[in-house]
């Protein structure tokens, strides 16, 4: 039995090394490595062209540290241990359920016969709901908060701050989100699509820009229009035969996005004006453990009463009490939280 799990671990480790090497050496539309670079370059350009905080340097404080975090947390950490270990945990959990109940969750795959679009939608909403609760837990649990302080040590906000976080958060988040999604049957391709979308929103809500809900609504409407026009993800509503018909559907999606989705976009999705308050140095007395916990969707904060945008927070002080003494380098930040002595 131990040999089985050891083989799963080794195969997962070798598989991820091969995957990462292929990512770097073979650029393509399904290549997350270059998607990360492309999305990051896009938001960096927006921050330079029309910054929200105009006095903030183009390369803000700790920009290059955060840039390294992007690749460490999304590639190197997975290469070192997590991808292989998580596969072992999923198999152990599923084998345990089989042993206790005789029911094979992975084989049952409750979403097996669902169309692709519904799998993506269910996976996205379910994952975001889990992440909201995990994020709240990181603020409420004293030990986990010490790890989460790395993310909140950002004192000048920009898109790359999205991916500055302690490696222990990878373990907490990925364990609590990946296992149930994997057992539901959400595949790697589904994870890829969901992850690219959440990467875009995560970069956006940390970025030094501000745009209206009509703009983001138009973008979302355009993406929906593309899906409808091309029948992607098993969506077969229109039978279009010409390029101009497809273009008309996409244009219609944009218009609906602007005028229908636009007014509610900032209630549905996280955005810079909302997320800046999550990073505020001082929390309101009514919410001492934090506010605006949403990662992609904002609706959970409105549903559970943690949404808080008292006024435009463009120039508020960021961090937390004691951030002035918090380690500034990568090593010091990632060792933080393990000491038994009182943390900063």
MARDRENPA-912316 format. One record per atom (N, C-alpha, C): x, y, z; residue in three letters. Coordinates in steps of 0.02 Angstrom, whole numbers, plus 50000, padded with zeros to 5 digits. Example, Ala and Ser with C-alpha at 12.3 -4.5 7.8 and 13.67 -1.06 7.14 Angstrom:
// residues 2
506604971650390ALA;506154977550390ALA;506604983550390ALA;506424988850354SER;506844994750357SER;506455000250394SER;
This chain:
// residues 344
500424993950000UNK;500005000050000UNK;500435006350000UNK;500965006350043UNK;501405012150045UNK;501745013149978UNK;501915007549944UNK;502235008049879UNK;501795011549828UNK;501135010349834UNK;500655013449788UNK;500685021049795UNK;500675023549857UNK;500675030749868UNK;501355033849852UNK;501885030149863UNK;502545032549844UNK;502595033249768UNK;502315028449732UNK;502325028849659UNK;501915034849635UNK;501345036049668UNK;500925041849650UNK;501325048249661UNK;501685048549718UNK;502085054549734UNK;502625055649681UNK;503005050349666UNK;503555050949617UNK;503285052749548UNK;502745049449527UNK;502455050849461UNK;502195057949457UNK;501895060349512UNK;501645067149514UNK;502215072149510UNK;502765070749545UNK;503345075149546UNK;503665075349476UNK;503775069449447UNK;504075069249381UNK;503615072349328UNK;502955071049336UNK;502485073849289UNK;502475081349290UNK;502525084249350UNK;502515091549355UNK;503165094549328UNK;503735091349340UNK;504365093749311UNK;504325093949235UNK;504045088449206UNK;503975088249133UNK;503495093549109UNK;502945094549147UNK;502455099649129UNK;502765106549130UNK;503145108149183UNK;503435114749189UNK;503945116049134UNK;504345111049118UNK;504845111849065UNK;504495112948997UNK;503945109248986UNK;503565110148925UNK;503245117048923UNK;502995119548980UNK;502705126148984UNK;503205131448961UNK;503825130948985UNK;504325136048971UNK;504585135748899UNK;504645129648873UNK;504955128748808UNK;504465128548749UNK;503815128248764UNK;503315127748710UNK;502755132848720UNK;502875139148700UNK;502345144148707UNK;501715142148670UNK;501135143548700UNK;500495141948668UNK;499915144748708UNK;499315144248680UNK;498725147148712UNK;498515143348774UNK;498735137148781UNK;498585133248841UNK;499175132948888UNK;499605137848883UNK;500225138048922UNK;500165143148978UNK;500105140649040UNK;499995145249096UNK;500585149849109UNK;501185147449098UNK;501795151449111UNK;501765157949071UNK;501595157549008UNK;501585163548966UNK;500945167548975UNK;500395164248995UNK;499795167949015UNK;499955172449074UNK;500325169849123UNK;500505173849181UNK;500915179949161UNK;501405178949115UNK;501805184549091UNK;501385189549052UNK;500935187049009UNK;500535191348967UNK;500045195549009UNK;499695192249056UNK;499225195849098UNK;499585200949142UNK;500165199049168UNK;500555203649210UNK;500785209649170UNK;501035208549109UNK;501265214049067UNK;500675218749050UNK;500095215949038UNK;499495219949023UNK;499325224649080UNK;499305222049142UNK;499125226349198UNK;499685231149217UNK;500305229249206UNK;500855233949217UNK;500795239849169UNK;500625238449106UNK;500535243849057UNK;499955248449077UNK;499405245549101UNK;498835249649122UNK;499035254049182UNK;499425251249229UNK;499645255149287UNK;500085260849266UNK;500495259949215UNK;500945265249192UNK;500565270549152UNK;500085268249111UNK;499725272949066UNK;499245277349105UNK;498865274349150UNK;498355278249187UNK;498305275849259UNK;498805277449300UNK;498805275049370UNK;498275278449412UNK;498005274749460UNK;497525277549508UNK;497895281849558UNK;498435279149587UNK;498865283049632UNK;499445285749590UNK;499375291849565UNK;499845294449515UNK;500535295949544UNK;500585296949610UNK;501245298349639UNK;501635292049656UNK;501325286249648UNK;501665279949663UNK;502165278549607UNK;502775276249623UNK;503275274949572UNK;503045269549522UNK;503295269949461UNK;503115264949411UNK;503315257949435UNK;503925257349461UNK;504125251149495UNK;504065252649570UNK;503485251149597UNK;503335252949666UNK;503775249049714UNK;503735250849777UNK;504125247349829UNK;503985239849828UNK;504505235849826UNK;504475228449828UNK;504195225449764UNK;504195229149709UNK;503935226349647UNK;504295219949627UNK;504965220049630UNK;505345214149606UNK;505285208349655UNK;505185209849719UNK;505055204549767UNK;504395201049750UNK;503885204949735UNK;503235202149718UNK;503265198349651UNK;503675200849605UNK;503755197549541UNK;504055190549551UNK;504535189949597UNK;504815183349613UNK;504285178849646UNK;503885181849691UNK;503355177949723UNK;502885174849672UNK;502745178449618UNK;502295175849566UNK;502525169049542UNK;503165168449527UNK;503415162249499UNK;503565157049553UNK;503755159249612UNK;503865154449666UNK;503215151049685UNK;502695154949698UNK;502075152049723UNK;501695148049670UNK;501745149949606UNK;501365146549555UNK;501755141149518UNK;502415141049524UNK;502795136149488UNK;503295132349532UNK;503765136049563UNK;504305132749599UNK;504045128849659UNK;503575131549697UNK;503315128049755UNK;502965121549734UNK;502575121949680UNK;502245115949655UNK;502755110849632UNK;503295113249600UNK;503815108649577UNK;504165105249635UNK;504295108949689UNK;504665106249745UNK;504285100649780UNK;503635101749793UNK;503285096749834UNK;502535096349823UNK;502185101949815UNK;501475101849828UNK;501075097849778UNK;501235098349714UNK;500835094849664UNK;500815087349676UNK;501405084449689UNK;501435077249701UNK;501095075449766UNK;501215079349818UNK;500935077849884UNK;500175078149882UNK;499895083049846UNK;499165083849844UNK;498845077849809UNK;499175075049759UNK;498915069149725UNK;498885063249773UNK;499385062649816UNK;499385057349866UNK;498795058249914UNK;498685064549937UNK;498145065949984UNK;497465064349954UNK;497365066249890UNK;496725064849857UNK;496605057349854UNK;497105053549836UNK;497035046349832UNK;496935043149901UNK;497295045649951UNK;497195043150019UNK;496485044350043UNK;496235050450031UNK;495565052150052UNK;495045047950016UNK;495115047149951UNK;494635043249913UNK;494665035949934UNK;495265033149945UNK;495335026249968UNK;495025025350037UNK;495095030450080UNK;494795030150146UNK;494035029950143UNK;493745033950098UNK;493015034050089UNK;492785027350062UNK;493155024450015UNK;492985017849988UNK;492995012650044UNK;493515012950086UNK;493585008150140UNK;493015008550190UNK;492785014650204UNK;492265015650255UNK;491555014550227UNK;491445016750165UNK;490765016650138UNK;490685012350075UNK;491245010750043UNK;491205007049980UNK;491055011449920UNK;491015018049932UNK;490835022649878UNK;491465026049851UNK;491555025649785UNK;492145028549751UNK;491945035349722UNK;492155040749756UNK;491965047449734UNK;492255049149666UNK;492895047249656UNK;493215048949593UNK;492895045149535UNK;492715038949546UNK;492405035049493UNK;491695037449480UNK;491345039449534UNK;490655041849526UNK;490635048249486UNK;491105052849500UNK;491155059149463UNK;490475062249449UNK;490175065649499UNK;489495068149491UNK;489385073049434UNK;489925075949408UNK;489845080749352UNK;490005077549284UNK;490065070949283UNK;490305067449223UNK;489895069349160UNK;489245069549167UNK;488815070649109UNK;488575077849101UNK;488865082349140UNK;488675089449134UNK;489025092549074UNK;488705097449041UNK;489055101048987UNK;489645104949015UNK;490135106348971UNK;490755109548993UNK;490635116249027UNK;490165120249001UNK;490055126849029UNK;489805126449101UNK;489385121449116UNK;489115120849183UNK;489645118249232UNK;490095113949208UNK;490645111649250UNK;491095117449269UNK;491245121749220UNK;491655127549233UNK;491315132349282UNK;490665133549272UNK;490295138149315UNK;490245135449386UNK;490075129049393UNK;490025125949459UNK;490705125949493UNK;491225124049456UNK;491895123849484UNK;492125130749507UNK;491985135949466UNK;492195142649483UNK;491845145249546UNK;491175144549549UNK;490795147149606UNK;490965143149669UNK;491015136549664UNK;491165132349722UNK;491865133949748UNK;492345134649702UNK;493035136149722UNK;493075143049756UNK;492735147949727UNK;492765154749755UNK;492435154949824UNK;491895151249833UNK;491555150949898UNK;492015147949951UNK;492365142449933UNK;492845139449979UNK;493405144349995UNK;493665147749943UNK;494215152449953UNK;494005158249999UNK;493385160449994UNK;493155165850037UNK;493195163850110UNK;492965157850126UNK;492985155450195UNK;493695154150219UNK;494115151450174UNK;494815150350192UNK;495155157050206UNK;495035162050163UNK;495325168650172UNK;495115171650239UNK;494475170850256UNK;494225173350320UNK;494575169750378UNK;494665163250370UNK;495015159250421UNK;495725161750432UNK;496065163750378UNK;496745166250384UNK;496785172550427UNK;496245176350428UNK;496225182450469UNK;496015181050541UNK;495595176050550UNK;495315174750617UNK;495765170450660UNK;496125165650630UNK;496545161050668UNK;497225164350681UNK;497425165150744UNK;498045168850759UNK;498665166050724UNK;498745159450722UNK;499335156550690UNK;499315157550615UNK;498735156450584UNK;498685157350512UNK;498765164750493UNK;498545169250537UNK;498625176350523UNK;499365178250519UNK;499785175050559UNK;500505176450556UNK;500785174750487UNK;500545169350457UNK;500755167750388UNK;500455172750338UNK;499825174550349UNK;499485178950302UNK;499755186050304UNK;500115187850356UNK;500405194450361UNK;500875195950302UNK;501175190750273UNK;501615191750216UNK;501235195450161UNK;500635193250147UNK;500235196450094UNK;500055203650114UNK;499925204650178UNK;499715211250201UNK;500305215850217UNK;500915213450205UNK;501495217850216UNK;501605222550157UNK;501195221950105UNK;501225226550048UNK;501035233550071UNK;501475238350057UNK;501345245350077UNK;501195249950019UNK;501355247649958UNK;501155251149897UNK;500845245949851UNK;500205247049834UNK;499825241949799UNK;499935242049724UNK;499995235949696UNK;500055235049624UNK;499865227949607UNK;499785226449542UNK;499525219949521UNK;499925214049549UNK;500595214749553UNK;501005209149574UNK;500915207449648UNK;500635212049686UNK;500495210649757UNK;499995204949764UNK;499615203749712UNK;499135198249710UNK;499455191649730UNK;500075190649709UNK;500395184149718UNK;500945184149771UNK;500975189549811UNK;501435189349869UNK;501065186149928UNK;501245180049943UNK;500955176850002UNK;501415171250025UNK;501355169550089UNK;501765164350121UNK;501625157550090UNK;502145153450082UNK;502055146950051UNK;501575142450089UNK;501485143650155UNK;501005139750193UNK;500285140850168UNK;500165146750140UNK;499495147950112UNK;499345143350054UNK;499855141550015UNK;499755136649962UNK;499475130149991UNK;499755128050047UNK;499535121750077UNK;498825122350103UNK;498675127850138UNK;498005128750167UNK;497485129350112UNK;497605134050065UNK;497115135150011UNK;497035128949968UNK;497595126449942UNK;497555121049893UNK;497265114749923UNK;497415113349986UNK;497145107350017UNK;496385107950024UNK;496155113650048UNK;495445114550061UNK;495025115749999UNK;495345117949944UNK;494965119049883UNK;495075113549832UNK;495695111049827UNK;495865106349774UNK;495555099549786UNK;495575097149847UNK;495325090449861UNK;494575089749845UNK;494135094149871UNK;493425093249853UNK;493295094249779UNK;493655098849746UNK;493545099749674UNK;493785093649634UNK;494355090849655UNK;494615084849621UNK;494135078949631UNK;493855078349690UNK;493385072949703UNK;492735073949665UNK;492565080349651UNK;491975081849611UNK;492085080049537UNK;492715079449518UNK;492865077849449UNK;493055083749407UNK;493225089349438UNK;493465095149400UNK;494165093549374UNK;494245093149308UNK;494875091049279UNK;495385096649273UNK;495985094849251UNK;496535099649246UNK;496365105149196UNK;496045103449140UNK;495865108549091UNK;495355113449121UNK;494875110749160UNK;494395115049193UNK;494745119749242UNK;495215116949281UNK;495605121049327UNK;495975126549290UNK;496245124849231UNK;496615129749192UNK;496175135649172UNK;495585134249145UNK;495135139549123UNK;494915143849182UNK;494715140649237UNK;494495144249297UNK;495065148549324UNK;495665145649324UNK;496235149049354UNK;496445155149313UNK;496405154649247UNK;496575160449205UNK;496095166149219UNK;495455164649225UNK;494955169849239UNK;495085173049308UNK;495195168849359UNK;495305171549426UNK;495975175249430UNK;496465173149390UNK;497105176849386UNK;496985183849361UNK;496575184549309UNK;496415191149282UNK;496085195649334UNK;495585192849369UNK;495225196849419UNK;495675198449478UNK;496095193549499UNK;496555194749555UNK;497065200149539UNK;497355200049480UNK;497805205349459UNK;497445212049458UNK;496835211949431UNK;496445218149425UNK;496295221249493UNK;496055217249542UNK;495855220349605UNK;496445222549648UNK;497055220449631UNK;497645222849666UNK;497995228549628UNK;497785229849567UNK;498165234349524UNK;498035241649541UNK;498505245849520UNK;498475253049531UNK;498095256449475UNK;497465254349465UNK;497035257249414UNK;496335257849442UNK;495915261649409UNK;495205261949427UNK;494815262649362UNK;494315258349353UNK;493885258649294UNK;493165257849316UNK;492705260049274UNK;491995259749291UNK;491735252649283UNK;491165251349314UNK;490845244849307UNK;490625243549236UNK;490485248949198UNK;490285248049128UNK;490855245049086UNK;491475247049102UNK;492045244349065UNK;492135236949080UNK;492145235149145UNK;492225228149163UNK;491625224049140UNK;491025227049143UNK;490425223549118UNK;490475222249044UNK;490735227149006UNK;490825226248934UNK;491325220748918UNK;491855220448958UNK;492355215148947UNK;492055208248961UNK;491695207549017UNK;491375201149033UNK;490855199348981UNK;490455204348960UNK;489955203148909UNK;490275200948843UNK;490845203948827UNK;491205201948766UNK;491455194748770UNK;491705192748829UNK;491935185848838UNK;491355180848830UNK;490785182748859UNK;490185178448852UNK;489975178148779UNK;490015183948745UNK;489845184148674UNK;490295179648633UNK;490935179448648UNK;491405175148612UNK;491215167748622UNK;491055165948685UNK;490855159048699UNK;490225157248660UNK;489735161748658UNK;489115160348622UNK;489225160048546UNK;489655164648521UNK;489765164948449UNK;490155158948423UNK;490595156248464UNK;491035150848442UNK;490805144048467UNK;490255143948505UNK;489995137648534UNK;490505134148578UNK;490925138148610UNK;491445135348654UNK;491115132448717UNK;491465127648748UNK;491245124548811UNK;490545121548806UNK;490385118648748UNK;489735115148738UNK;489145119848742UNK;489235126248727UNK;488675130948725UNK;488435131348653UNK;487845128648640UNK;487585128448571UNK;486905131948569UNK;486925138648572UNK;486315142648570UNK;486195145248499UNK;486735147648468UNK;486675150448400UNK;487015145748350UNK;486725145348292UNK;487025141748236UNK;487265147048185UNK;487875149348194UNK;488135154748154UNK;488585152048098UNK;488505154948039UNK;488875152347981UNK;489375157347953UNK;489335163647973UNK;489785168647945UNK;490145172448001UNK;490715175347982UNK;491105179348029UNK;490705185348054UNK;490305188348010UNK;489925194348030UNK;489375192648080UNK;489085186748074UNK;488595184548124UNK;488925183648192UNK;489515180648192UNK;489885179648254UNK;490065186448285UNK;490285191048242UNK;490465197748265UNK;489865201348295UNK;489275200348265UNK;488665203448290UNK;488475200848359UNK;488555194348370UNK;488415191348435UNK;488895194048488UNK;489545194548470UNK;490045197148517UNK;489895204448534UNK;489725208448483UNK;489555215448495UNK;488935215948539UNK;488445211648528UNK;487845211548570UNK;488025209848642UNK;488485205048651UNK;488715203348718UNK;489035209248753UNK;489445212948716UNK;489765218948745UNK;489245224048766UNK;488755225348724UNK;488245230348739UNK;487835228248800UNK;487645221948803UNK;487275219448861UNK;487705219948924UNK;488355218448916UNK;488815218948973UNK;488855226048999UNK;488895230848954UNK;488965237948973UNK;488345240349010UNK;487755239048981UNK;487145242249006UNK;486755237949056UNK;486845231249054UNK;486495226849101UNK;486945224749159UNK;487545222249142UNK;488005220049194UNK;488375225949226UNK;488505231149187UNK;488905236849211UNK;488695239549279UNK;488045240949289UNK;487835243949353UNK;487925239449413UNK;487995232749402UNK;488045228249460UNK;488735224849465UNK;489185226349419UNK;489835222949418UNK;490215223649483UNK;490185229649513UNK;490575230749574UNK;490235228049636UNK;489635225349628UNK;489325221549681UNK;489455214049672UNK;489565212149610UNK;489665205049595UNK;490405203049602UNK;490855207349577UNK;491565205549574UNK;491995210249616UNK;492525207449643UNK;493015211449679UNK;493325216649632UNK;493565222249658UNK;493855227449616UNK;494335231649659UNK;494775235649628UNK;495285239249666UNK;495005243749721UNK;494445247149707UNK;494165251749757UNK;493905247949818UNK;493725241849809UNK;493485237649865UNK;494075234249900UNK;494525231449860UNK;495065227449890UNK;495575231649927UNK;495645237949908UNK;496135242249942UNK;495965242650017UNK;495315242350033UNK;495115242650103UNK;495275236250141UNK;495315230750105UNK;495525224450137UNK;496245224950162UNK;496645229150128UNK;497355229950146UNK;497475236150190UNK;496945239250214UNK;497025245250255UNK;497415243750319UNK;497825248550340UNK;498235247950400UNK;497805246950462UNK;497275250750466UNK;496815250250523UNK;496145247350501UNK;495895242450538UNK;495245239550524UNK;494705243350563UNK;494085243650536UNK;493545246950574UNK;493385243150638UNK;493155246650688UNK;492995243550753UNK;492475238050745UNK;492025238750696UNK;491505233750686UNK;491765227250656UNK;492355227550624UNK;492645221650592UNK;493395221250607UNK;493585219950670UNK;494295220150688UNK;494725214850653UNK;494415209450628UNK;494795204050596UNK;494845204750521UNK;494525209850494UNK;494595210850422UNK;493935211950387UNK;493975214450325UNK;493395216050284UNK;493555214050212UNK;493035213750171UNK;493115212650099UNK;493565206650084UNK;493345200750105UNK;493755194750098UNK;493725191650029UNK;493275193949986UNK;493195190949921UNK;493825190749879UNK;493965185149846UNK;494535184749801UNK;494335186649730UNK;493805183549705UNK;493555185249639UNK;492865188249644UNK;492405184649675UNK;491725187249684UNK;491675191549747UNK;491305196949741UNK;491175201349799UNK;490535199549835UNK;490115195349803UNK;489455194049830UNK;489465190949899UNK;489975186849914UNK;489995183549979UNK;490055188750035UNK;490435194050024UNK;490505199250075UNK;489845202950087UNK;489475203950034UNK;488825207250042UNK;488325202550076UNK;488365196150060UNK;487905191250090UNK;488045190450164UNK;488695190050183UNK;488885188450252UNK;489065194650293UNK;488955200650265UNK;489025206750303UNK;489735209050317UNK;490215207350273UNK;490905209550283UNK;491125214550230UNK;490665216850188UNK;490825221950138UNK;490875228750172UNK;491415232550157UNK;491525238950190UNK;491925243550144UNK;491595248650115UNK;491925253650073UNK;491675260450097UNK;491955263250150UNK;491685269350179UNK;491765275450134UNK;492305275750095UNK;492415281150047UNK;492965279050000UNK;493115283049950UNK;493655281249904UNK;494305280549943UNK;494615274749939UNK;495195273349981UNK;495855273749943UNK;495885277749892UNK;496485277949849UNK;497135278949888UNK;497135283449937UNK;497765285349970UNK;497795283150043UNK;497395278150063UNK;497425275950132UNK;498075272250146UNK;498275272150209UNK;498885268650229UNK;498755261150227UNK;499235257450200UNK;499165250250192UNK;499635246550240UNK;499465240250253UNK;499865236050297UNK;499475233850358UNK;499805233850415UNK;499495232050479UNK;499935234850534UNK;499665235850594UNK;500075238350649UNK;500675233850662UNK;501275236450655UNK;501885232450662UNK;502215230750597UNK;501915232750540UNK;502215231150475UNK;502895234450467UNK;503015239850504UNK;503665243350498UNK;504235238850519UNK;504115234050565UNK;504635229550588UNK;504605222650554UNK;504145221850507UNK;504065215350475UNK;504645213950428UNK;504885207650423UNK;505445206150377UNK;505315208550306UNK;505825211350275UNK;505755214150208UNK;505965209350153UNK;506385204450169UNK;506635199850118UNK;506225193550112UNK;506315189950057UNK;505925183950043UNK;506035178550096UNK;506655177350115UNK;506805172050163UNK;506505173650231UNK;506615179750255UNK;506345181650319UNK;505585181250321UNK;505265183350268UNK;504535183150265UNK;504275176050266UNK;504625171450233UNK;504375164650229UNK;504585160250288UNK;505015162950331UNK;505145159650395UNK;504685162350449UNK;504395168050435UNK;503955171250484UNK;503345166750499UNK;503145166450560UNK;502565162650579UNK;502705155950611UNK;503335153650606UNK;503525147150634UNK;503795147650704UNK;504045153550722UNK;504345154350789UNK;503815154050843UNK;503975151050900UNK;503515150650956UNK;503495157150996UNK;504005161350987UNK;504005167651022UNK;503495172250990UNK;503315177551025UNK;502805182251001UNK;503015185150933UNK;502565184450884UNK;502705187150817UNK;502535194450814UNK;502785197650761UNK;502655204750750UNK;501925205850735UNK;
